Amino acid sequence: MIDSEHSIPVTHTGDVNRARTAAREAAVNIGFAEKEGEEIALVTSELATNLCKHARGGVLIISAIGEGTKRGIQVETSDRGPGIADVDDAMTNGFSTTGSLGYGIGTVIRLMDEVAVSSLEKDAGTRVICKRWVRDMSDGVKRCPLDFGVAIRPRPGSSLNGDAYVIRKWNDCALVGLIDGLGHGQFAHRASQTAKKYIERHFEQPLQNLFLGTARQCRSTRGVVMALARFDWEAKRLTFASVGNVEVRVVNSHEKFSFIQRRGVIGLNAPAPAVTEHRWEEHYIMIMHTDGLRTRWQWKDFPELVEQSATEAARLFLHKLAKDIDDAAVLVVKRRI
């Protein structure tokens, strides 16, 4: 549903400034904080600049949007330029050739919640639609009943870790995840940190959107494998998605959890993840770890886990199962003691 919109023809730098000012004002009126308004204005400036530099002008439309109880802003550009031969390459941060979206597309992907680019054929022009939603970060119904613990270390002898983790809580939800950059050292570290930064900025988005955005951000890196789990404790719901070989188990449960883990490397050749929903009871325990830990372990080997905090449990797993030839990370989710 579109509440209002502002259409701006863009052909020169003066129009870019007009578009940036209009976006900032619209964002504040919709309910974004001042810092968020500046970020949306920056995105609008990048898109308007691309119209001038690469498409010989076009039209930029700023709209207030709504979806259910959500409200947000949409910035759309269209042109009659040369089009884009490979949209995926154009959405890689740093990709820039004549007719491309230019370097600024990385900023657009990083700062907006949803980004779609279409360029159907040569000389047919390009259309970019991006959206950002106002976040409702209320205090939630009650204190989070879950305990989250992480233990992580780089490969022995290395100062940089190619593994990373995410833990974010808001309202009655929490998002946790492990990210493993391909290989070791500085390039694996860069890949995992690129993914981590994107997820932490967009943590409240649907899991499929998080994987899509991460893939776009990581196309200029070695790529990553990743598992994400979202907990909605009021609804007793767990939502899960994974690509790659991050090990995930739920123990202390009579139910059998079947997580679908797709093969591939996010940012290179990964398929879309299969997002699944599961019931979550307070006595369940989730253990998530990268391939820096041995996978041949049994729940019965860790009887002390039930009485330990999540952090103590994660440290125990790292101590007992970590390999000496790889980065290692383990994340535990359990009932708060």
C-alpha positions as CSV (number, residue, x, y, z in Angstrom):
1,M,0.0,0.0,0.0
2,I,1.4,3.4,-1.0
3,D,0.5,6.3,1.2
4,S,2.2,9.1,-0.8
5,E,5.0,9.5,-3.3
6,H,7.4,12.1,-4.7
7,S,8.6,11.8,-8.3
8,I,11.9,13.6,-9.2
9,P,13.3,13.7,-12.8
10,V,17.1,13.3,-12.5
11,T,19.5,14.5,-15.2
12,H,22.2,16.5,-13.4
13,T,23.9,17.0,-10.0
14,G,21.4,19.6,-8.9
15,D,18.6,16.9,-9.1
16,V,20.7,14.5,-7.0
17,N,20.8,17.1,-4.2
18,R,17.0,17.6,-4.5
19,A,16.4,13.8,-4.3
20,R,18.7,13.5,-1.3
21,T,16.8,16.3,0.6
22,A,13.4,14.9,-0.3
23,A,14.4,11.4,0.9
24,R,15.7,12.7,4.2
25,E,12.5,14.7,4.8
26,A,10.2,11.8,3.8
27,A,12.1,9.4,6.1
28,V,11.7,11.6,9.1
29,N,8.0,12.2,8.4
30,I,7.5,8.4,8.2
31,G,9.1,7.8,11.6
32,F,12.8,7.0,11.0
33,A,15.3,8.3,13.4
34,E,17.7,11.1,12.3
35,K,20.6,8.7,11.7
36,E,18.4,6.4,9.7
37,G,17.1,9.3,7.7
38,E,20.7,10.2,6.8
39,E,21.4,6.6,5.7
40,I,18.3,6.7,3.4
41,A,19.3,10.0,2.0
42,L,22.8,8.5,1.2
43,V,21.2,5.6,-0.6
44,T,19.0,8.0,-2.6
45,S,22.0,10.1,-3.5
46,E,23.9,7.0,-4.7
47,L,20.9,5.9,-6.9
48,A,20.4,9.4,-8.3
49,T,24.1,9.7,-9.1
50,N,24.0,6.4,-11.0
51,L,21.1,7.8,-13.1
52,C,23.4,10.7,-14.1
53,K,26.6,8.8,-14.6
54,H,25.5,5.6,-16.2
55,A,22.0,6.0,-17.7
56,R,21.9,9.6,-19.1
57,G,19.2,10.5,-16.6
58,G,16.0,8.9,-15.4
59,V,13.2,9.2,-12.8
60,L,13.5,8.6,-9.0
61,I,10.4,8.0,-6.9
62,I,10.2,8.2,-3.1
63,S,7.2,6.6,-1.5
64,A,5.8,5.9,1.9
65,I,4.8,2.3,2.1
66,G,2.9,0.0,4.5
67,E,2.6,-3.7,4.9
68,G,0.3,-5.0,7.6
69,T,1.4,-3.1,10.8
70,K,4.8,-2.2,9.2
71,R,5.6,1.2,7.7
72,G,8.6,2.2,5.7
73,I,10.0,4.0,2.7
74,Q,10.6,2.9,-0.9
75,V,13.1,4.5,-3.3
76,E,12.7,3.5,-6.9
77,T,14.7,4.5,-10.0
78,S,14.1,3.8,-13.7
79,D,16.0,4.8,-16.8
80,R,16.3,4.1,-20.5
81,G,20.0,3.5,-20.4
82,P,22.0,0.6,-21.8
83,G,20.8,-1.9,-19.3
84,I,22.9,-4.4,-17.3
85,A,24.2,-7.6,-18.9
86,D,24.6,-9.4,-15.6
87,V,22.5,-8.1,-12.7
88,D,24.3,-10.4,-10.2
89,D,27.7,-8.9,-11.1
90,A,26.3,-5.4,-10.9
91,M,25.1,-6.0,-7.4
92,T,28.6,-6.9,-6.3
93,N,30.1,-4.2,-4.1
94,G,32.9,-2.6,-6.2
95,F,31.7,-3.7,-9.6
96,S,31.7,-0.7,-12.0
97,T,31.8,-0.6,-15.7
98,T,30.0,1.6,-18.2
99,G,26.3,0.8,-17.9
100,S,26.6,-0.7,-14.5
101,L,25.0,0.5,-11.3
102,G,28.5,1.6,-10.1
103,Y,30.3,1.2,-6.7
104,G,27.4,2.7,-4.7
105,I,25.2,-0.4,-5.1
106,G,27.1,-1.9,-2.1
107,T,25.9,1.0,0.0
108,V,22.4,0.5,-1.2
109,I,22.4,-3.3,-0.3
110,R,24.0,-2.6,3.1
111,L,21.7,0.1,4.2
112,M,18.3,-1.0,2.8
113,D,16.2,-4.0,3.9
114,E,15.1,-5.1,0.4
115,V,16.8,-4.4,-3.0
116,A,15.5,-5.6,-6.4
117,V,17.2,-4.8,-9.7
118,S,15.7,-5.6,-13.1
119,S,17.3,-5.1,-16.6
120,L,15.4,-7.2,-19.1
121,E,17.3,-6.6,-22.3
122,K,19.9,-4.4,-23.9
123,D,18.9,-0.7,-24.2
124,A,15.7,-1.4,-22.3
125,G,16.9,0.4,-19.2
126,T,17.2,-0.5,-15.6
127,R,14.8,-0.4,-12.7
128,V,15.9,-0.4,-9.0
129,I,13.5,-0.8,-6.1
130,C,14.7,-0.7,-2.6
131,K,12.8,-0.6,0.7
132,R,13.6,0.1,4.4
133,W,11.2,-0.6,7.2
134,V,10.9,1.3,10.5
135,R,12.0,-1.0,13.3
136,D,9.7,-1.5,16.3
137,M,12.2,-2.2,19.1
138,S,9.9,-2.4,22.0
139,D,10.8,-4.0,25.4
140,G,8.8,-7.2,24.6
141,V,6.2,-9.0,26.7
142,K,8.7,-10.4,29.2
143,R,12.3,-10.9,29.9
144,C,14.0,-13.3,27.5
145,P,13.9,-16.8,28.9
146,L,16.8,-18.0,26.7
147,D,20.5,-18.1,27.5
148,F,23.0,-17.7,24.7
149,G,26.6,-18.7,24.9
150,V,29.5,-18.7,22.5
151,A,33.1,-20.0,22.5
152,I,35.3,-19.1,19.6
153,R,39.0,-19.1,18.7
154,P,41.2,-18.9,15.5
155,R,43.2,-21.7,14.2
156,P,46.3,-22.2,16.5
157,G,49.1,-20.0,15.3
158,S,46.8,-17.5,13.6
159,S,45.6,-14.1,14.9
160,L,42.6,-13.8,12.6
161,N,39.5,-15.9,12.9
162,G,37.5,-16.9,9.8
163,D,34.6,-17.9,12.0
164,A,32.1,-15.4,13.4
165,Y,28.8,-15.4,15.3
166,V,25.6,-13.3,15.6
167,I,23.3,-12.9,18.6
168,R,20.6,-10.2,18.5
169,K,17.5,-9.9,20.7
170,W,14.5,-7.7,20.2
171,N,10.8,-7.7,21.3
172,D,10.0,-11.4,21.9
173,C,12.5,-12.7,19.4
174,A,16.2,-13.5,19.1
175,L,18.4,-14.3,16.1
176,V,21.5,-16.4,16.5
177,G,23.9,-17.8,13.9
178,L,27.4,-19.0,13.0
179,I,29.3,-17.9,9.9
180,D,32.4,-19.7,8.5
181,G,34.5,-17.9,5.9
182,L,36.0,-20.2,3.3
183,G,39.5,-21.2,4.1
184,H,41.6,-19.5,6.8
185,G,43.4,-16.3,7.5
186,Q,42.7,-12.8,6.4
187,F,40.5,-13.6,3.5
188,A,38.3,-16.0,5.5
189,H,38.1,-13.3,8.2
190,R,37.1,-10.7,5.7
191,A,34.3,-12.9,4.3
192,S,32.8,-13.8,7.7
193,Q,33.0,-10.2,9.0
194,T,31.3,-9.0,5.8
195,A,28.5,-11.4,6.4
196,K,28.3,-10.6,10.1
197,K,28.0,-6.9,9.5
198,Y,25.2,-7.3,7.0
199,I,23.2,-9.6,9.3
200,E,23.6,-7.5,12.4
201,R,22.3,-4.5,10.4
202,H,19.3,-6.4,9.1
203,F,18.7,-9.0,11.9
204,E,14.9,-8.6,12.1
205,Q,14.3,-9.4,8.4
206,P,13.0,-12.8,7.2
207,L,15.8,-15.4,7.0
208,Q,15.5,-15.8,3.3
209,N,16.2,-12.0,2.9
210,L,19.2,-12.3,5.2
211,F,20.7,-15.1,3.0
212,L,20.0,-13.1,-0.2
213,G,21.5,-9.9,1.2
214,T,24.5,-11.8,2.6
215,A,25.2,-13.5,-0.7
216,R,25.2,-10.1,-2.5
217,Q,27.5,-8.6,0.0
218,C,29.9,-11.6,-0.1
219,R,30.2,-11.9,-3.9
220,S,33.5,-9.9,-3.7
221,T,34.9,-12.2,-1.0
222,R,35.8,-15.9,-0.8
223,G,32.3,-16.6,0.4
224,V,30.9,-18.2,3.6
225,V,28.7,-21.0,4.9
226,M,26.2,-20.0,7.5
227,A,23.4,-21.2,9.8
228,L,20.8,-18.9,11.3
229,A,18.1,-19.6,13.9
230,R,15.3,-17.3,14.9
231,F,13.5,-17.9,18.3
232,D,10.0,-16.5,19.0
233,W,9.6,-17.5,22.6
234,E,6.1,-16.3,23.1
235,A,4.9,-18.4,20.1
236,K,7.3,-21.3,21.1
237,R,8.6,-21.2,17.5
238,L,12.0,-21.8,16.0
239,T,12.7,-20.8,12.4
240,F,15.9,-22.2,10.8
241,A,17.9,-21.9,7.6
242,S,21.4,-23.0,6.6
243,V,23.7,-23.3,3.7
244,G,26.9,-25.3,4.1
245,N,28.4,-27.5,6.7
246,V,27.6,-25.7,10.0
247,E,26.6,-28.5,12.4
248,V,23.3,-27.9,14.2
249,R,21.6,-30.2,16.7
250,V,18.7,-29.9,19.2
251,V,19.1,-32.2,22.3
252,N,17.3,-32.8,25.5
253,S,14.2,-33.4,23.4
254,H,12.0,-36.4,22.5
255,E,11.2,-34.8,19.1
256,K,13.5,-35.4,16.1
257,F,14.5,-32.2,14.5
258,S,15.2,-32.4,10.7
259,F,17.0,-29.3,9.6
260,I,17.5,-29.0,5.8
261,Q,21.1,-27.8,5.2
262,R,21.7,-26.9,1.6
263,R,25.2,-27.4,0.0
264,G,27.1,-24.4,-1.4
265,V,29.0,-21.3,-0.6
266,I,27.1,-18.1,0.1
267,G,28.5,-15.4,-2.3
268,L,29.6,-17.9,-4.9
269,N,27.4,-20.8,-5.9
270,A,24.9,-21.2,-3.1
271,P,21.2,-22.1,-3.6
272,A,18.5,-20.4,-1.7
273,P,18.2,-21.9,1.8
274,A,15.2,-24.0,2.8
275,V,13.5,-22.1,5.7
276,T,11.8,-24.4,8.1
277,E,9.7,-23.9,11.3
278,H,9.7,-26.0,14.4
279,R,8.2,-26.0,17.8
280,W,10.5,-24.9,20.6
281,E,10.1,-26.0,24.2
282,E,11.9,-24.3,27.1
283,H,13.9,-27.5,28.0
284,Y,15.4,-27.9,24.5
285,I,19.0,-27.2,24.0
286,M,20.5,-26.2,20.6
287,I,24.2,-26.7,19.8
288,M,25.6,-25.1,16.7
289,H,29.2,-25.4,15.6
290,T,31.5,-24.9,12.6
291,D,33.6,-27.6,11.1
292,G,36.5,-26.6,13.3
293,L,34.9,-29.0,15.9
294,R,34.6,-32.8,15.5
295,T,31.1,-33.9,14.6
296,R,31.2,-37.4,16.1
297,W,29.8,-36.6,19.5
298,Q,26.8,-38.0,21.4
299,W,24.4,-36.1,23.7
300,K,25.1,-38.8,26.4
301,D,28.7,-37.7,26.5
302,F,27.8,-34.3,28.0
303,P,25.5,-35.0,31.0
304,E,26.6,-31.8,32.7
305,L,25.2,-29.6,29.9
306,V,21.7,-29.4,31.4
307,E,22.9,-27.7,34.6
308,Q,25.5,-25.4,33.0
309,S,25.0,-21.9,31.6
310,A,25.1,-21.6,27.8
311,T,28.5,-20.0,28.0
312,E,29.9,-22.8,30.2
313,A,28.5,-25.4,27.8
314,A,30.0,-23.7,24.7
315,R,33.4,-23.5,26.4
316,L,33.2,-27.2,27.3
317,F,32.3,-28.2,23.7
318,L,35.2,-26.1,22.3
319,H,37.7,-27.6,24.8
320,K,36.7,-31.2,24.1
321,L,36.0,-31.1,20.4
322,A,38.0,-28.4,18.7
323,K,40.5,-29.4,16.0
324,D,44.0,-28.1,15.9
325,I,44.0,-27.3,12.2
326,D,41.0,-25.0,11.8
327,D,39.2,-22.0,13.2
328,A,36.5,-23.1,15.6
329,A,33.2,-21.7,17.0
330,V,30.4,-23.1,19.0
331,L,27.1,-21.5,20.0
332,V,24.7,-22.9,22.6
333,V,21.0,-21.9,23.2
334,K,19.2,-23.2,26.3
335,R,16.9,-22.2,29.1
336,R,18.2,-19.4,31.3
337,I,19.3,-20.8,34.7
